[in-house]
């Protein structure tokens, strides 16, 4: 008995026969694997990995933005700053554009991405008909999530200021790095096609 399957990569529709153990199907156009025995178990494993990495990133997200990320000493004055407090200070001093950019792209969008990844991979609190909209929102949030860019900007800034001020990394740097790493692992592990395995015939 054959079935119709679309390639996840290029969208070409194939008529697939039943596959026995050890057999798999490749797209005739782009050679992407379409289906293989045990693919359902593989999809569940992918969802578990995504959920674990996203949960770890979500837990690390809060110390990353709340704990001091830098301790700077200049001319005898000591100053500590976290990502969130630095953003609030930018807004309070009238730097609305820079503060708004940091708030959106380094706090709100990354948090939204992690929450939606958790929803899609394990929580499933929303109705099945909202899966497509949730996936689109997650992809948009992920596209504008720039915690890794901010981490790189911090490192570049410290290299440039190294001869002018004395600084120490705060505990948030470890959480920040771990959060970025876990978020990337969750994104790489996430298989959007597994969302429809229960709704396809």
ZITA-V337624 format. One line per field, one symbol per residue. psi: psi as a letter, one per 20 degrees, with the letter a starting at -180 (. if undefined). A space follows every 50 residues. Layout:
psi=???
//
This chain:
psi=prqppqphgiippqoprpprpiqrpqpigikppgqqpjhghhhhhghggg ggghgghhghgghhihqphqopppkipppqprgghhghhghhjjmhgggh ggggiifgggggggghggghhhglhqqhijgggggghghgghhjolhhgh ghhgggghghihihqpqqprihgghgghggghghggghhpohhihjhiiq .
//
